[in-house]
Amino acid sequence: MALFTNRTRKALGLAGAVALLALSLPLLAGAQGRIVGRVTDGRGNPVEKVKITVTTPKLTKFKLEIFTDKEGKYGTILNDSTIPYTYTFEKQGFITTNQEKKVPIGSTEEMNVVLLTQEQAVETGVVKQVVDPYTEAYNGAIERFQAGDLDGALALAHKAIELGPDRAGAFSMGATVAAKKQDWDHVIEWGEKSLALDPDNPPLVGYLATAYKAKGNAAKTAEYEKKYMAANPDQPEVVYNQAVELYNKGDAKGAVPLLEKAVTGKPDFANAHFLLGMSYLNVNDVPRMKEHLKKYLELDPKGKDASAAREMLDAFK
């Protein structure tokens, strides 16, 4: 039998308090939404301490876990309500079930769930269909991907695509795994199909730009790079590319603030540090030139510009 320490009891109490707080707090401005509900068993009794795992294909690293209270109630605020979420309900002794729902921005949606024991599932005759095959494959792909099992994730994503040929999430998950494996043909095939079903997927646009570049399709690369920049104006890579254009036109002064923004957002961005160092040289700020060229060499000592960086630092000793 598991023993609960005072610390454990306090932690469980805090988790319950957070869940209850989510039921009552007003929504803040922005793209937030709220999901609330109640979990009962097959006889209508509330089920306490059900773990609810919230995931989404739009953010593969996103994973939120909340628990039901003594009345079987739960609730949470979704910071980005523009995307759909999958909710997995599980507790020992009950059959795990999944629900998918997209909450409109600024609203509170109620999703009540019946969680069946094995006995209750047999009684109601739905024991074999508690978790539909598509959801099982899709969630399995996410779990394998997060665990680093790319081959397993790709196999389950492929299965989800076969089971849900009209679901953008399945194709998006497949393209995401394929991008990690550098399987550019599948990134293009599945990425294009996903965007045809749901055009609002900025990360996928970036994967497609990379895939088309790897395949040597300049026109498509330019098309998706432009879309990616429009959807992600503050991404370090996007800001860096804008700075490169200015620098190549002789506007080092204009490139400096963009490159500072790039290295602030991504401190280990070696190429941005190198170009920032060279830009500071062009505006006669030697101390800062040295600072960023040294940082470049620290991050990428064997990089393509390492020799030039060392020569410049030697020249300004």
Secondary structure, DSSP 8 states (H G I E B T S, - for coil): -----HHHHHHHHHHHHHHHHHHHS---SSS-EEEEEEEE-TTS-B-TT-EEEEE-TTSTT--EEEE--TTSEEEEEES-TTS-EEEEEE-TTB--EEEEE---TT-EEE--EE--BHHHHHHHT-GGGSS-HHHHHHHHHHHHHHTT-HHHHHHHHHHHHHH-TT-HHHHHHHHHHHHHTT-HHHHHHHHHHHHHH----HHHHHHHHHHHHHTT-HHHHHHHHHHHHHH-TT-HHHHHHHHHHHHHTT-HHHHHHHHHHHHHH-TT-HHHHHHHHHHHHHTT-HHHHHHHHHHHHHH-TTSTTHHHHHHHHHHT-
